[in-house]
Amino acid sequence: MLTGRYLFDTAESVPHLLAMILADDLTPVRERRPDVPAGLAGALHTALAKEPDRRHPDATAFRAALFPFA
């Protein structure tokens, strides 16, 4: 919603979309919207990390990361 585009907006079909979700890295938010604060972009990318151990440990931690931008 922040960029006005889907995370994987170049998928040509559902199977291609699923493959992209599993294998491809996300386009950085600031590549699409340079005006987004770096801390907000970082919080979002952490939340969307493919590896669970790289994500926020819980919703409270994610909320804390987002709070400065509320």
N, C-alpha and C positions, 0 to 999 in steps of 0.2 A: 504494500500500500504506500510505502514511503517513496518508492520510485515510480509508481504508476505502471509497473510491469510485473509479470510473473517471474518467479525465481529462475525457471528454466523455460524461457519464452521462445527458444529456437527449436523446440522439439517438433518433429514432423509427424509423429504418430504416438499413440499410447505406449507401445513397446519402446520406442526411442526415448520418450519421456522417462519411463521407468529406468532405462539404462543410464540416462543422464543423472537422475536422482542418486543412483547407486555409485556412479563412478566419477562424475564431473565435479569440479569445484564451483562454488557459487561465484558469480560476478560480484566483486566488492561493491557495496552500496555507494561508496563515494566515487566509484567510477561512473555510476549512472547519475548520481546527485552529489556533486562536489561540495555543495553547501551544507550537507548533513555533518553535524559535529563528529569528530573522529571517535570520541568516547561512545556515542550512540551507535555508530556503525560497528564498533568493536563489540559492544554488548549484543547486538543482533547477530553478528557472525559467530560469536561464542554460543549463542542459543541454537544456532542452526548447524553447529559442527557435526560432521558425520560420526565421529568417534564419541561415544557417550562420556568418556573420561575427560574430554576437552570442553564439554558443555558446563553451564552453571550447575552447581551441585543440587540446587532445588529452586522452587519458585521464589522463595524469599531472597536468595542471592540474585536472581534475575531482576526482581523488583528493585533491589538496592542499586543494581547497575543502571536501571532505567530512570530511577528517581530524579537524578540531577537534570533530566531533560523534560520532566513533566511540567 
